[in-house]
Amino acid sequence: MKKQILAAMLAASSFGFMNSPALAYPSIFPDTGYSWVGDTMPYYDGEQFRIFYLEDMRDGEVGFHPWSLLTTKDFVDYQQDSMVIPYDTENEFAKDSALGTGSVVKDKDGLYHAFYTGFNWRSMPKENIMHAVSRDLVSWQKLPEDTFHGSKPYVYDDTFRDPNVFYNADYDEYWMLITTRSKKARGVIARYTSKDLKHWEDKGILFENDMGSSANMECPTLVKYGDYWYLTFSDQWPSRVVHYRMAKDSKGPFVKPERDYFDASGFYAGKLAQDKENLYLVGWTPTKADKQDKKLTDWAGNLVAHQLKQHDDGTLYPVPVEKITKQLRQDEKLVPITQSGTVSVDAKSYRFEGKGFANVVMPKIEGMRKITGHFTPAGKQGTFGLMFQVGPNQTGALNLVFDPSKQQVAFYNTDTARIGKAKPELAVPVRLQEGERYDFTLLLDGTVAVLYINDQMALSTRMYGLPEHQWGIFSHDSQVVLTDLQSSTI
């Protein structure tokens, strides 16, 4: 049956591949329900975002990762088009028996061009840059004659992928950024240029790994926003986070900001995209093996989007997508179930006195939610935060922890009572000072939770124990006040 369905989906239209009928559904961290979102390739068509992505079917087939498409105007309501560019199912030695990351660009005549990675471990080279065209962004025609691979010096280990193509008005030419490696066995981003989107000329290395490792810099994007050009990439190892650099010219030199990332490794392969006003970073949060919180992370998961804002000096910081927060505007009354320890409750305010462990337990979480509030440390500081999958002992199995002593906010995949003796699964640096207020927004949908802290950082997490369980707030030896705690839904 699976092969019959695949054969039907691969039926060709008069122009190229014809996808299956689109499905529409609301979600702030979407997947399809039967597959998972890998590397995203967002494209704004002037009215809405077409978010192409590598669809991870996990079906055991020899080929993998077709390009599929999610379309949205508000990052809440999505239309799903399955498999708009398929991998080759006929030839086991085809250059595109698997597809990899790329990008979409529109030419001066209104024709859309997709550039993507073709992969086949049986052939040499294993990775090639490939090309397809479309009139409607849904039906695509492959142009195998335009396939090319890197030459010297990009031949170290056959890494040549993730083409990011855009029209650079500053130089009146198309640019293609490619993840590859130099003869120094170090990750680099190469720059190719073209006048016609068919013939490409190697212009050398645009940017070389400056992080003290030899890691590949995957899924690059280069976007001008305001007065600055922003280069983003994801380090393949050891951190696996999305970094950025900034410059006044698209050719560089690129400057490394003091804080050069936005989230921890629970968010990967983020690529920049902008509409008429705003800048976004679109990536994915991984699933975990066997859908168990204690297991290792998989490749691919749910789409996650951050909105990016600029400081006066041009540096960037993540905030919740404003179109999402405006949709989640139906306030719910929070009525605590239990409380224990030295904590006093007054309407939407909770005051912890800093003596041992104290907590307040809330009702079960269901559906899409936005939880907001303000933490203000008032004196003695231990740890405090939010706990999830709360059990009979009034402690959580999953915790988002503010830790002033370490100047960080972290995700602990362990019991709240054992946080002091455990290592966090994920953490981001956040400046936490006595007497200062820390605003937070937590977006929840299914098993994905993304926390935004005080216009500083985001922390994307996977929590299988989140839905249908009680949650709460806690303090361990912290004098802290939580005000204006609010839960909202659509």
C-alpha positions in Angstrom: 0.0 0.0 0.0 2.8 2.4 0.8 4.4 2.0 -2.6 1.0 2.5 -4.3 0.5 5.7 -2.4 4.0 6.9 -3.3 3.4 6.0 -7.0 0.2 8.0 -7.0 1.9 11.0 -5.4 4.7 10.9 -8.0 2.3 11.3 -11.0 3.7 14.0 -13.2 1.8 17.1 -14.2 2.3 18.9 -17.6 5.0 21.0 -16.0 6.5 18.7 -13.4 5.7 16.9 -10.2 2.0 17.0 -9.0 1.6 16.9 -5.3 -1.3 15.5 -3.3 -4.2 17.8 -2.2 -3.3 20.3 0.5 -4.5 20.0 4.0 -5.1 22.9 6.4 -4.8 22.9 10.2 -3.9 25.2 13.1 -0.6 24.7 15.0 2.2 26.9 16.2 4.8 24.1 16.0 3.5 22.1 13.1 4.3 18.6 11.8 2.1 16.5 9.5 0.9 14.0 12.1 2.6 11.2 10.1 6.0 12.7 9.4 8.5 15.2 10.8 9.9 18.5 9.7 13.6 18.6 8.9 15.7 21.5 7.6 13.4 24.4 6.5 13.7 26.7 3.5 11.3 29.6 4.1 10.3 31.8 1.2 8.1 34.9 1.4 6.0 35.3 -1.8 4.8 38.8 -1.1 1.6 37.6 0.7 2.5 34.5 2.7 5.4 32.3 3.7 6.0 29.2 1.7 8.1 27.1 4.1 9.7 24.3 2.2 11.3 21.6 4.3 12.9 18.2 4.2 10.2 15.8 5.1 11.4 13.0 7.4 9.1 10.0 6.7 11.1 7.4 8.8 9.6 4.7 6.6 12.7 2.6 5.9 12.7 3.4 2.2 16.1 3.6 0.5 15.5 7.2 -0.7 14.6 9.9 1.8 13.9 13.6 2.5 11.7 14.9 -0.3 10.9 18.6 -0.3 7.4 19.3 1.2 5.7 22.5 1.8 3.9 24.4 4.6 2.2 27.6 3.7 1.1 30.2 6.3 0.3 33.9 6.7 0.4 34.0 10.5 2.5 31.1 11.7 -0.6 29.6 13.3 -2.8 28.4 10.4 -0.9 26.2 8.0 -1.7 24.6 4.7 0.3 21.3 4.1 1.4 20.3 0.6 3.1 16.9 0.7 6.2 16.1 -1.4 6.4 19.0 -3.9 9.9 17.8 -5.0 10.4 14.1 -4.7 13.7 12.1 -4.6 14.4 9.7 -7.4 12.7 6.4 -6.9 13.7 4.7 -10.1 17.5 4.7 -10.1 19.5 3.6 -7.0 22.5 5.5 -8.4 20.6 8.7 -9.1 22.3 11.8 -7.9 19.1 12.7 -6.0 18.2 9.4 -4.4 17.9 11.7 -1.3 17.3 15.4 -1.2 19.0 17.9 1.0 18.6 21.5 2.0 18.5 24.4 -0.4 16.5 27.6 -1.2 14.0 29.2 -3.5 14.4 32.4 -5.5 12.2 34.2 -8.1 13.8 35.5 -11.3 13.0 38.8 -13.1 10.5 37.0 -15.4 8.5 35.6 -12.5 9.8 32.0 -12.7 10.6 30.3 -9.4 13.9 28.4 -9.0 14.7 25.8 -6.3 18.3 24.9 -5.7 18.8 21.9 -3.5 21.3 19.2 -2.5 21.2 15.9 -4.3 22.7 13.1 -2.2 23.6 9.5 -2.9 26.2 7.6 -0.8 26.7 5.0 -3.6 28.1 7.5 -6.1 31.0 10.0 -6.3 30.7 12.8 -5.6 28.1 12.1 -2.9 26.7 15.6 -2.8 25.7 17.8 -5.8 23.9 21.1 -6.3 20.7 20.5 -8.3 18.0 22.8 -9.9 14.3 22.8 -10.4 11.8 25.4 -11.7 8.1 26.2 -11.0 5.4 28.6 -12.0 3.4 28.2 -8.8 5.8 27.0 -6.1 3.9 23.7 -5.9 4.5 21.8 -9.2 8.2 21.6 -10.0 10.3 20.5 -13.0 13.8 19.2 -12.4 16.6 20.4 -14.6 19.3 17.6 -14.2 21.5 19.2 -16.8 22.2 22.1 -14.4 23.7 19.8 -11.7 27.2 20.7 -10.6 29.7 19.8 -7.9 32.5 21.8 -6.3 36.0 21.8 -7.6 39.3 22.6 -5.9 39.7 23.6 -3.1 36.2 22.2 -2.1 37.1 18.5 -2.4 38.3 17.6 1.1 35.6 15.2 2.1 32.9 15.5 -0.5 30.9 18.1 1.5 29.1 20.4 -0.9 25.6 21.2 0.0 22.9 23.5 1.3 22.8 26.1 -1.5 21.3 29.4 -0.4 20.5 31.5 -3.5 19.3 35.1 -3.6 19.5 38.2 -5.8 22.1 40.6 -4.4 21.0 44.1 -5.6 24.2 45.6 -4.3 26.2 43.8 -7.0 23.4 43.1 -9.5 23.9 39.3 -9.6 22.6 36.2 -8.0 24.6 34.7 -5.1 24.8 31.1 -4.0 26.2 30.3 -0.6 27.4 26.6 -0.2 28.4 24.6 2.9 31.7 23.0 2.1 35.2 22.4 3.4 38.6 23.9 2.5 41.9 22.3 1.8 42.7 23.0 5.5 40.0 20.5 6.4 37.9 23.2 7.9 34.3 24.2 7.4 33.8 27.1 5.1 30.9 28.9 3.3 31.7 29.3 -0.4 30.3 32.0 -2.7 29.2 31.4 -6.3 27.7 34.1 -8.5 25.5 34.0 -11.6 23.7 36.3 -14.0 21.2 33.7 -15.3 20.7 31.2 -12.5 22.2 28.5 -14.8 25.9 29.2 -15.1 27.7 29.6 -11.8 31.2 31.0 -11.1 33.2 30.2 -8.0 34.2 33.4 -6.2 36.0 31.7 -3.3 35.4 31.5 0.4 33.0 34.0 1.8 33.4 32.9 5.4 35.6 30.4 7.3 34.8 28.7 10.6 35.9 31.1 13.4 34.6 29.1 16.3 37.8 27.2 17.2 36.6 23.9 15.6 36.7 22.4 12.1 32.9 21.9 12.0 30.8 22.3 8.9 28.6 25.4 8.9 25.3 24.1 7.7 22.2 25.7 6.2 23.7 29.2 5.7 21.6 32.3 4.9 22.6 35.9 4.1 20.0 38.6 4.5 20.1 42.4 4.6 17.8 43.8 7.3 18.1 47.5 8.0 21.6 48.7 7.7 23.3 45.3 8.2 23.9 42.0 6.4 23.3 39.0 8.6 25.0 35.7 7.9 23.6 32.7 9.8 24.7 29.0 9.9 24.4 26.0 12.2 27.5 24.3 13.5 27.3 20.6 12.8 29.4 19.9 15.9 30.0 20.2 18.8 27.3 22.7 19.9 24.7 22.2 17.1 23.3 25.7 17.5 22.4 28.5 15.0 25.0 31.3 15.0 25.1 34.6 13.3 27.6 37.2 12.1 27.0 40.8 10.9 28.5 43.1 8.3 27.9 46.4 6.5 28.7 44.8 3.2 27.5 41.4 1.9 31.1 40.4 1.1 32.1 41.1 4.7 34.1 41.4 6.8 31.8 39.7 9.2 31.8 40.5 12.9 31.1 38.0 15.6 28.7 39.5 18.2 29.4 39.0 21.9 26.3 36.7 22.0 26.3 35.1 18.6 23.3 32.7 18.9 19.7 32.8 19.8 18.7 29.4 21.3 20.3 26.1 22.5 20.6 22.8 20.6 16.8 22.2 20.9 16.5 24.4 17.8 18.5 23.6 14.7 19.1 24.5 11.0 17.4 27.9 11.4 17.3 30.0 8.3 16.5 33.7 8.0 13.4 35.0 6.1 11.7 38.3 6.1 8.3 39.7 5.0 7.6 43.4 4.3 8.6 44.4 7.8 9.9 41.7 10.1 12.8 39.3 10.3 12.3 35.6 11.2 14.5 32.6 11.9 12.8 29.3 11.0 14.1 25.9 12.1 13.1 22.7 13.9 13.0 21.2 17.4 13.9 17.4 17.4 11.8 14.5 18.5 13.3 11.9 20.8 13.7 8.2 20.3 10.6 6.1 21.1 8.8 9.4 22.2 10.5 9.2 25.6 11.9 12.2 27.4 15.0 10.4 28.7 16.0 9.1 25.2 18.4 10.8 22.7 17.2 13.3 20.2 16.4 12.3 16.6 17.0 14.2 13.4 13.9 16.4 12.5 10.8 17.1 14.5 8.5 20.2 14.6 8.8 23.5 12.9 9.7 26.3 15.2 9.9 30.0 14.2 11.5 32.9 16.1 11.0 36.6 15.3 14.2 38.6 15.5 14.6 42.2 16.6 17.5 44.6 16.4 19.3 46.5 19.2 20.6 49.9 18.4 24.0 48.5 17.6 22.5 46.1 15.0 22.8 42.9 17.2 19.8 40.6 17.1 17.7 39.0 19.8 14.7 36.5 19.6 11.1 37.2 20.6 7.9 35.3 20.1 6.4 35.7 16.7 4.0 38.6 17.2 1.4 37.1 14.9 1.3 34.0 17.2 1.0 36.0 20.4 -1.8 38.1 19.0 -3.8 34.9 18.1 -3.3 33.5 21.6 -5.4 36.2 23.3 -8.2 34.4 25.1 -7.2 34.6 28.8 -7.9 31.7 31.1 -8.3 32.0 34.8 -5.5 30.2 36.7 -6.7 28.6 39.9 -4.0 26.8 41.9 -4.7 23.3 42.9 -2.2 23.1 45.8 0.7 25.1 47.3 3.4 24.2 49.8 6.4 25.8 51.5 6.9 29.5 52.2 4.9 31.0 49.3 2.0 33.5 49.5 -0.6 33.9 46.7 -2.4 37.1 45.9 -4.5 37.1 42.7 -1.9 36.7 39.9 1.1 37.3 42.2 3.2 34.7 44.0 5.8 35.6 46.6 8.5 33.0 47.6 10.3 33.8 50.8 13.5 31.8 49.9 13.3 29.2 52.6 13.8 25.7 51.2 11.6 24.3 48.5 8.2 25.9 47.8 5.8 25.5 44.9 2.3 26.2 43.5 0.6 23.5 41.3 -1.7 24.4 38.5 -4.3 22.4 36.5 -3.4 20.2 33.4 -2.2 21.8 30.2 -4.2 21.2 27.1 -3.8 22.4 23.5 -2.0 25.5 22.3 -1.1 27.9 25.1 0.8 31.1 25.9 2.0 31.5 29.5 3.4 34.9 30.5 4.6 36.5 33.6 7.4 38.5 35.3 10.0 37.1 37.8 11.6 39.7 40.1 14.5 38.3 42.3 14.1 40.1 45.6 17.1 38.9 47.7 18.6 35.6 48.5 19.0 33.6 45.3 18.9 29.9 44.7 16.8 28.7 41.7 13.3 29.2 40.6 11.2 28.5 37.6 8.4 26.4 35.9 7.9 22.7 36.4 5.9 20.3 34.2 4.6 16.7 34.5 3.9 17.3 38.1 3.5 14.2 40.2 2.0 13.3 43.6 5.0 14.7 45.4 4.3 18.2 43.9 7.5 18.2 41.9 8.0 18.1 38.2 9.8 15.6 36.0 10.6 18.4 33.5 11.7 21.9 34.5 12.6 25.3 33.1 15.0 26.7 35.7 16.2 30.3 36.3 19.7 30.1 37.9 21.2 33.5 38.9 24.4 31.8 40.3 25.1 30.5 36.8 23.5 33.4 34.9 21.5 31.0 32.8 18.1 29.6 32.1 18.2 25.8 31.7 16.0 22.8 30.9 16.4 20.0 33.4 15.0 16.6 32.4 15.0 15.4 36.0 12.9 15.8 39.1 12.6 19.3 40.5 13.9 18.2 43.9 17.2 16.9 42.2 18.0 19.9 40.1 20.9 21.0 42.4 22.7 17.7 41.7 21.9 17.3 38.0 23.3 18.7 34.8 20.8 20.5 32.5 19.9 19.0 29.1 19.9 22.5 27.6 20.9 26.0 28.8 21.2 29.5 27.5 23.0 32.5 29.1 20.7 35.1 30.6 21.7 38.1 32.7 19.9 37.7 36.1 20.3 40.5 38.6 18.6 41.1 42.0 15.9 43.7 41.8 15.5 43.5 38.0 12.3 42.2 36.4 12.5 39.3 34.0 9.6 39.0 31.6 9.0 35.6 30.0 6.7 34.1 27.4 6.2 30.4 27.1 4.6 29.0 24.0 3.2 25.4 24.2 1.8 23.2 21.5 1.7 19.4 21.9 5.1 18.2 23.2 7.0 21.3 22.2 7.7 24.2 24.6 9.6 27.4 23.7 10.6 29.9 26.4 11.5 33.5 25.6 13.3 35.4 28.3 13.5 39.2 28.7 14.4 40.0 25.1 17.6 38.1 25.6 17.3 34.4 24.5 15.0 31.6 23.5 15.0 28.0 24.8 13.3 25.4 22.7 12.5 22.1 24.3 10.8 18.7 23.7 8.7 17.5 26.6 6.7 14.3 26.1 5.4 14.5 29.6 4.0 18.0 29.1 0.4 17.5 27.7 -2.4 16.4 29.9 -0.3 16.8 33.1 -0.4 19.4 35.9 2.3 22.1 35.9 3.5 24.7 38.4 5.9 27.3 39.6 8.6 26.7 42.2 11.5 28.2 44.2 14.4 26.5 45.9 16.1 28.9 48.4 15.1 31.9 46.2 13.4 35.1 47.3 11.5 35.9 44.2 8.2 37.4 43.2 6.2 36.2 40.2 3.6 38.7 39.0 0.9 38.8 36.3 1.0 35.1 35.7 -1.4 34.5 32.8 -2.4 31.6 30.5 -4.0 32.3 27.1 -5.3 30.3 24.2 -6.9 30.9 20.8 
